[in-house]
Amino acid sequence: ITVKSSSKDPVPAAGQEGEDPPKEEPWETTLKSTVLHVEAAEFRGRGVSLWELLHCRYIPEENRRELLELYRAGELSLEQVKSVVSTIVSRAAAAAA
């Protein structure tokens, strides 16, 4: 019996995208490209993406999930998310100092 190999690339298994990284959602791109200047702790003096701030140590996991959920659902605007995140980070950093 002779086994012939296919000249076609193998089909990736479910959940695998081959060489291409998964596509980013538009809301995620917006959060990553929105830069804030928060005068708190390690962020002082530099621009930080809203995405980075959402995932910093000052934002508890539960708050992060809730904010992202409300933003994705359109219940919070980008301006509201920016305001809430910068307030939480500023207060938490001040309390930690």
Secondary structure, DSSP 8 states (H G I E B T S, - for coil): ------SS-----TT--TTS-----HHHHHHHH-EE---SGGGTTS-EEHHHHHTSTTS-HHHHHHHHHHHHTTSS-HHHHHHHHHHHHHHHHHHH-
